[in-house]
Amino acid sequence: MIENDKDRVDETVGIDRQVEADGSFSGVERLLLAIEEGRTLGGIRHVAATEILRRSEETGYGAHERRLTRYATENGCWFDLNEIKDNFKYLGSGAEADVYLDKCGKYVLKVVNYSAFSETPLEFMNNRISIHNCIFPGTAYELIGFSRSYEIGEEGFYVITRQPFIDSKKPRPTQQEIDEYMERRGFVINDGIYVIAGYVISDLAPRNFVKNNDGKLYCIDPLIRTIIK
């Protein structure tokens, strides 16, 4: 578990290092290295949960949910969503997640219905945690636990993550600033899609970026998928 912002690597480290490391590695090998780096940043629970699903002979979202429910129950990381709602400050909701500010004000908790954009929990954890953490380590997600809701309108299996809260009085960056930032990092932009080294990123709108008080950009909520060639 990362407890101090100083322990986090610079925003430009992960994906850029993998892109530069071409000579002796294939595209698939670089992709796997990137996933492993980001998986470690996701914390002990993330590493354990993804390893359980990787080794499971059962496939599909139902089997994944059952395995993760068992893991979370046995390891003290199964959450009651009502307790989160009662104990943390609600900040807002998006298409897939409710967002809360933790009590110390240093992190946001995201209660994510993974099925909004992913087929299985493992796909979500690979793309939206491991690979996010490699590309955007300054806003790395840490897996906190899991939950389920049966309430009408909230039905589903939830992945609960923690992410650094970027406190800033600056306005959101413009789309031009975002595009220039991504181009500097080597991404090819095509009609709102950002591509590099087997990664495809979308939804990089100003609402999903924060500019800190020093003018540095942080991506907080992209949509990420992989293309393995």
N, C-alpha and C positions, 0 to 999 in steps of 0.2 A: 504494500500500500504506500502510495506517495503522499507524504504528509506536508511537504514543504515545496513551495513553488520553485525554489532554487534547485530542487532535484530534477526538475523537468528540463529536457533538452530544448535547444533553440528551435523556433518554428520552422526553420529551413533545413533541418538536418536530415530527417528520415528519407523521404522520397528522393531528394537530390543526391544523397550518398548512393542510393541504389541505382539511380540512373547513370551516375558516373562509373559505377563498378561494372562496366560491360565486358571487356576483354575475355576473362576466363569464365564468365557465367552466361548461361542462356537466358532468354526472356522469362521463361518459366521459373528458372532457379532464382533470378532476381526477385520475382514476384513472391516466391516462397520465403526468401530471406526477409523481405519487407513485412510480410504477414507475421512472421515470428517475432520480429522486433516490436511491432505494434501490439502483438498479443501479450508480450511481457509488460508493456506499459499499462495494459488493461488490468493488472493486479492479479493476485493469487487466485481469487475466485474465477476470474475470467480464464486464466490458464487451465485451472482444474475443470471447469465446465466444458470448455471446448475440447479438452482431451477426452472427457467422458463421451461426448458425442462423436468424436472422430473414431473411437474404438468400438462404438456400439454397432452391433450387427443389424439393429433395427433402423430403418430409415423413415423419412416422412415427418411432418410437423407433429403429429400426435405422439409418435414414439419419442421424439425429442422433448416434448413438453413433459411427458411422464418421467423420463430420466432426470430432467432438470428439477422437477418437483421433488423427486426423491432425494437428489443431491442437496437441494436447498433446505429441505426439512431436516435432514441428518446433520447439516453443517451450520445451522443457525442463521441462514440468510434467506428465509422465506418470510415475506412481509405482509402485513395487513394494510391494504391500501387506505383504509379509514384512519389508521394511526398516522400515516404520512400526511393525509389531508388535515388532521387535527393538530399536528405538531410542527409543521413547516409552513412558511409563508408562500402562498400561491402566487406565481408570477404570470402565468398564462398558459395557453394550450396551442398546439399546432395540429397538423394533420395526423400525427402519430403519437404525440406525447403531451403529458401534463408536466409543467416545469415548476419547481419549488426552490426557494432559497434556503440553504441549511442554516442552522442556528448561529454558526460562527461568521456567516456572511462571506466565506471564502469560496464556497462551491454552490453549484446548482444541482439539484436532483432532477433527473428526467425519468418519468415513469412511462415507458415506451411500449405501445402495442406493436410488437415486431412485425405482425402480419400485414400492416399497412403497406409496406414496400418490400417485404422479404417473404420467401416461400417457407422457410424453416428458421428456427432459432439459430442454428449453426450458420446459415447464410447471413443472418443479421449480425451475429457476433464477429464473423470474419470480415465482412464488408464495412459495417458501420462502427465497429470498435477497433479491431486489429488494424485494418488498413487506414481508417481515419487517423489513428494514433501515429502511424508511420508518416502520413502525409502532413498532418497538422498536430504535431506533438505538443505545441503550446496550449492546445485545448483538448488534450488527451482525455478520453473517457476511461473511467475505472468502473468495472462491474461491481455493483453492491449486492445484488440479489435478484429474486424473482417473486412474482405474485400472480394471482388470478382474480378476475372479477366476474361475477354472475349477474351483476345489476344490469337492468335494461339500458341499452345505449352505451354500456361500458364493458360488455362481455369480451373476454379474451384473456390470453396469457401475456403477462407483462415482464419485460426486462427492465431492471432498475439500475441506472447508471449515475455516476457522479462526474462532474466536469468543473474545472476552475471557473470561477465567476470573474469576468473581466470588468472591473469597475472603471467607468470612464464617463467623463462629461462631454466628450467629443461627439459630434453627429456621426451617423453611420457613413461609411465610405460610399462614394458614388460607384456606379457600375463601371465607369472607365477606370477608376482606381483599382477595382477588383480585377478587371481584365489585365491591366498592366502588371499587377502583382503576380498573377498566375503566369503570364507570359515570361516574366523574369525568372520564374522557377522552371521554365522549360515546357509548360503545357501548351498544346495546340488547341486553339479555340475555334469551334465551328458551330455557329447558331446556338449559343448558350450552353454548349457541351464542351468540357475541358478534358483532354486526353493526354496521357503520358504512360509509357512503359506498362501497358496492360491495365491501366486504371481509367475509368470513365467517371467523371464527376459532373453533376448537374445541380440545379437549384442554388447556384452561387449568386444569389441576389443580395442587395444591401441589407435586407432584414436578417440575413444569415451570417453577417460579418459584424465585428465590433472593431472600432479604432480606439486604441488606448490613449492615455493622455500624452504619450510620447509620439503618437502618430503611427504606431505599428498596427498592422492589420491582423486580426485573428478570425479564423473561420470557425463558427460554432455549430452549424447544423447543415452540412452538405448531404446530398444523396450520392452514394458511391457504389459502383459495381466493378467487376473485374472482367477483363477479356484475356483469356490465355490462348496464345497462338502456338 
